[in-house]
Amino acid sequence: MLLSRRRFNRSLLSALGGVLGASLLSPALADLLEGRDWRLIDPPQPSDMPGKIEVLEFFSYGCPHCSDLNLIVNPWSTQLPADVSFRRVPVSFGRAAWSSLARFYYALESTGDLERLDQSVFDALHKQKLRLFTKPAILDWVVEQGVDSKAFSDAFDSFDVQTKLSRSDYLVGRYRIDAVPTITVAGRYAVLGREVKALPELLTIADGLIAKARAEGIGG
């Protein structure tokens, strides 16, 4: 039985207390089990990066657990092997507010401000409790962060950003994503982590699935 979005988020919330002290290497996860640690993506999805093992993180700025995972997934992603490609996919789940947040992500990417402000967006939403769900609210905030108002506004409404939003919605459907954060590997496997006790263990599972994909000759 797949986890509902609410149950998945609740399981992640209970894991947060052990994040800082947890090891990325857990003997209990040495042998990954389908249905417990991961689920099969059927049919398998093609990669946007031929020759690479593609790892996707489906997330939303509106998800507090995505914020917590973001603190560890960023350093993890920079240390992935050369045959692995990592990409984040903002989701909307059909919510207008989350659609604006996905557009927010792609607009920051377009203006070159994403790396600088990425975690700050999470913090503004979940620590400062700012309601950055409309273009005017978002625009006011980014200007306060030193972003060029016209460049960001143009990017926010651009055809390129709209195309990326449509692509992300398509991927959510094809990968059967119903909870965030969700990490997928090689278009074949999605991390479940039903028995994880700390968020870094999700990345341990992802590492194992990357090794599995490599051993099976998928990508790379």
N, C-alpha and C positions, 0 to 999 in steps of 0.2 A: 504494500500500500504506500503510495507516494505521500510525502508530508504535505499538508496544506500550507499555504503561505503563513497563516497565523502560527501553526505548530512549529514550522521551520524557524520563524523569527523568535519564538519563545525558547526554542532549544539553543539558539545562538546567544540570546540574552543570558541564559543560565551559565553559558560558558565564559562570559566576559571576565569573571573574577580571576580566572587563572591565566589570562593572556600573557601578562608580563613575565611570569615565572615558568611558563611552559617551554618545553624543548621542542624543536622542530622534528626531532627523531623520536617516535613513539613505538616501542616494541609491539604494543597491542595492534598497531596498524601495519605491521610488517607484511601480513598476508591480507591483501584487500579483498573484500567480499562484495559481489554484486548484490544490490538490494539493501546493503548496510552502508557501505562506503561510497558506492557509485551506482549509477543506473546507465543502461545502454541507451544511446540516442538512435532511434530507428524510425525512418531510414537514416543512415549516416549522411552527414552534411559536408559538402565540398568546402575546401579551404579557400580563403581569399588570398592566401600566401602560399602558392605552390612550392613544393620542396621544403616546407617547414611544418613542424608540428604546431598547429595553431591553438593557442590557449585564449579563451575568451572569459572575461568577467562581466556578467550581467549585473547591473547595479542601478541604484537611483540615489541622487543627492537627498531625496526625501526619506531614505531608509537609514535609521540610526546605526544599524548593525553594519551597513556598508561603510559608514564613517569609521567605525572601529576597525574593520578589516582593512580599510584603505591605509591605515598607519603601518601595517605589516606587509601588505601585498605589494606596495611600491618598492621597498628595498628587495623583496623576494624577486620581483620581476626583472630587476636590473642584473640579477645574478643567474638568470636562466641560461642554459647552454646555447651555443650559436645556432643550433638546428631548431630552436623553439622561437615562435613569434607570439608575443603577448599583446592583446588589445582589449580595451574596455568598451562595453556596449551599454549606454544608458537606456533604461526601459521606461515606458509610460503606463503599461497595463490599462490603457484606455482612460486614464485619469488626466483631466485638463492640467492640473497643477504639476503632475509629474512630467507631462509632455513639455511644459514650459521649462522645467529643470533639465530635461534632456536637451532641449534647444540651447539652454544656458551653457551646458557642457560643450556642445559643438561650436558655439559662438566663441567661447574662450579658447578653444583649440584653434579656431580660425585666426584669431587676433594674436596668437602666440602668448597668451596670458595664462594658459591652463596650468602649466607646471607651477607657476608662482602662486596661483590662487585656488588650486584644486581643494586642498584640505580646508582652506579658509571658508569656502562655500559650505562645506559640511558643518563647520563650527558656527557659522552665522545662522544656519538653520536650526541646529540641535543644541547649541550652547547658548547663543544669544537669542534664540527663538524668533528670529526675523522671518517674516512671511514673504519670501522671495519667490512668489508663484505667478507673478505677472510681469510683463515686459517693463512697465514703468518702475516697479519696485526693484527689479533686477538692474535696470539701467542706473537708477539712483545709487545702488550699492557699488556697482563696478566703477562708476565715476569716482566714488569716494576712495576706491583702491588704486586710483591713478590710471585707469583704462581710458583710452580715447573714446569719447561718447559716440561720435559718428561712425567710427570704424566698427565698434561693437554693435551698434544699432543696425548697420548695414549687414553685418555678418548674421545677426540674429534672425533677420527676415530674408536671408539669401536663399536662392534656389539650391545652392550646394548644401546648406544646413538642412533644408527640407528634404533633400534626397537622402541624406544620412539618417534622418529621423525615420523615413519610410523604410530604409534598409534595416534599421534596428528593430522596428516593429515586425518586419518580415522574419528576422532571425529569431525573435522571441517566439513566434508561432512555429517555425520549423524545428527549433530546439525544444519545444514544449516547456518553456520557462514559466513557472507559476509562483516563484519565490525569489527574492534577492536577499543577499548576494548569492549568485550561483556561478560556479566556475566550470567550464567545459574544456575538454581536451580532445584535439584532433578531430572534431566533428563526430566523435564516436561515444564519448563518455562524459557524464555530468557528475560532479562531486555531490554526494548526499551528506555524508558525515553524520549519520543518525546517532552515533555513540561517541562523538567527539566531546572532550571535556574542556577544550580551549581552542580558540580560533586558529592558532598556528597549525593545529592538526588538520584543518581543511587544506592547508598548503602542503602538508605531508602527503595527504591523499593525492593531491594534484601532481606532486612529484612522482608518486608511484604510477599514476596513470600516464604521465609523460614517458616513463621508462617502459611501460607496457606498450604504448603506441610505437615507440622506437623499436622494441623487440619484434613487433608484428610488422615492421616495415611501413608504417603509416607515416607519411610525410618524411621529412629529413632527407 
